[in-house]
Amino acid sequence: MRHASDIGAMMRLWITTAAALPYTDDVCRTVVDTLLQMAGFDVLLLHIPTVAWDWLKKRPLLRPGCWGLVAGTRKDVVLKVLRFGDVELITSYLFVVWSEWSHLHRWSGGCPGMFRMIRELNGVGAAGHRADLIRRLEYVLSQLDPTSSEKQNYEEFRKALSHTEVAIVDICIERVE
């Protein structure tokens, strides 16, 4: 590939081909892992079709060793997902990348962006999304070694989600009074 237009064409062909495949959990896992791997490269991230990100909404559970769990959590990827402003996409992205198989210490600056994502889930209408993520975090935390550094990071995410919930309840109570 010599030109950016070739990359864009390749990306459109890739997602069109993926969409034409019969849906299975394995296909979905592979498409999402590939999406996150490609997103980890600046030159490719810019050319991923918007429709490709919708695959995250299927929330596949990625397998151990998936490179997408590392490459797809880079700061640029987190910011790209945030820019869509789609609460369901943000929730699904976090649901997928928060995994007992990912190593948070390897993230290239993505953690602050994830806290920004959590703040995006602060509206009353996002309560179900927060609850889904808290359940996901509870599961991931139950799978981790108690002494792992990842466990501390996931506990901070859970705490941030819980504080968001408390703030919403306080606002609702104030409105009622």
C-alpha positions in Angstrom: 0.0 0.0 0.0 1.5 3.2 -1.1 -1.3 5.7 -0.6 -3.8 6.4 2.2 -6.6 5.9 -0.3 -5.5 2.3 -0.6 -5.7 1.9 3.2 -9.3 3.3 3.2 -10.3 0.9 0.4 -8.8 -2.0 2.2 -10.6 -1.1 5.4 -14.0 -0.8 3.6 -13.4 -4.2 1.9 -12.4 -5.8 5.2 -15.6 -4.6 7.0 -17.8 -5.4 4.0 -16.4 -8.9 3.9 -16.8 -9.3 7.7 -20.4 -8.2 7.5 -21.1 -10.8 4.7 -20.0 -13.7 6.9 -22.6 -15.7 8.7 -22.6 -14.5 12.4 -20.9 -16.8 14.9 -19.3 -15.9 18.2 -16.0 -16.9 16.7 -16.4 -14.6 13.7 -17.4 -11.7 16.0 -14.4 -12.3 18.3 -12.1 -12.3 15.4 -13.5 -9.2 13.8 -13.4 -7.3 17.1 -9.9 -8.5 17.9 -8.7 -7.5 14.4 -10.5 -4.1 14.7 -8.8 -3.3 18.0 -5.4 -4.5 16.6 -5.7 -2.2 13.6 -6.9 0.6 15.7 -3.6 0.4 17.6 -1.8 1.7 14.5 -2.1 5.4 13.9 -2.1 5.0 10.2 -4.9 2.5 10.2 -7.0 4.1 13.0 -7.8 7.1 10.8 -9.2 4.8 8.1 -11.4 2.4 10.0 -15.0 2.9 8.8 -17.4 4.1 11.4 -19.7 1.0 10.9 -16.8 -1.2 11.9 -17.0 0.1 15.5 -20.6 -1.2 15.8 -19.1 -4.7 16.1 -18.1 -3.8 19.6 -21.8 -3.5 20.5 -22.0 -7.3 20.2 -19.7 -7.5 23.2 -17.6 -10.6 22.4 -15.4 -12.0 25.1 -11.9 -11.9 23.7 -9.6 -14.8 24.4 -6.3 -14.8 26.3 -3.4 -13.5 24.3 -5.6 -11.4 22.0 -3.4 -8.6 20.8 -6.4 -6.4 20.5 -6.7 -6.2 24.3 -3.3 -4.4 24.3 -3.3 -2.5 21.0 -7.0 -1.5 21.2 -6.5 0.2 24.6 -4.0 2.8 23.5 -4.8 6.4 24.3 -5.7 7.2 20.6 -8.2 4.4 20.4 -9.8 5.4 23.7 -10.1 9.0 22.4 -11.5 7.8 19.1 -14.3 5.8 20.8 -15.0 8.8 23.1 -15.3 11.1 20.0 -18.3 9.1 18.7 -20.3 10.2 21.8 -22.3 7.0 21.7 -23.0 5.8 25.2 -23.8 2.2 24.0 -20.5 2.1 22.1 -18.5 3.5 25.0 -20.1 0.9 27.3 -19.5 -1.9 24.9 -15.9 -0.9 24.3 -15.2 -0.9 28.0 -17.1 -4.2 28.4 -14.8 -5.8 25.8 -11.4 -4.4 26.8 -11.9 -4.8 30.6 -10.8 -8.4 30.7 -9.1 -10.7 33.1 -6.7 -11.4 30.2 -5.6 -7.8 29.7 -2.7 -6.2 31.4 -3.5 -2.7 32.4 0.1 -1.8 33.1 0.8 -2.2 29.4 -1.7 0.4 28.3 -0.2 3.4 26.6 -2.0 6.2 28.4 -5.5 4.8 27.9 -6.5 4.7 31.6 -7.2 8.5 32.0 -9.4 8.2 28.9 -11.3 5.3 30.4 -12.1 7.5 33.4 -13.4 10.1 30.9 -15.5 7.4 29.4 -16.9 6.6 32.8 -17.8 10.3 33.3 -19.7 10.1 30.0 -22.0 7.5 31.7 -23.1 9.9 34.3 -26.7 10.6 33.1 -29.7 9.0 34.6 -30.4 7.3 31.2 -27.0 5.5 31.5 -27.8 3.7 34.7 -28.2 0.4 32.9 -24.9 0.8 31.1 -23.2 1.5 34.4 -24.8 -1.5 36.0 -23.6 -3.7 33.1 -20.0 -2.4 33.5 -20.1 -2.9 37.3 -21.2 -6.5 36.8 -18.4 -7.0 34.2 -15.9 -5.5 36.6 -17.1 -7.8 39.4 -16.6 -10.8 37.2 -13.1 -9.7 36.1 -12.1 -8.9 39.6 -13.2 -12.3 40.8 -10.9 -13.9 38.2 -7.7 -11.9 39.1 -5.0 -12.8 41.6 -5.6 -10.6 44.7 -2.0 -9.2 44.5 -2.1 -8.3 40.8 -1.6 -4.7 39.8 -4.5 -5.0 37.4 -6.8 -5.7 40.2 -6.1 -2.3 41.8 -6.8 -0.5 38.4 -10.1 -2.4 38.0 -11.1 -1.6 41.5 -10.5 2.1 40.7 -12.8 1.8 37.7 -15.5 0.2 39.8 -15.2 2.9 42.4 -15.5 5.6 39.7 -18.6 3.9 38.3 -20.1 3.6 41.8 -19.4 7.3 42.6 -21.1 8.2 39.4 -24.2 6.3 40.5 -24.2 7.9 44.0 -24.0 11.4 42.4 -27.0 10.6 40.2 -29.1 9.4 43.1 -28.2 12.5 45.0 -29.3 14.7 42.1 -32.6 12.8 41.8 -33.3 13.1 45.5 -32.7 16.8 45.4 -35.1 17.2 42.5 -37.8 15.3 44.3 -37.4 17.3 47.5 
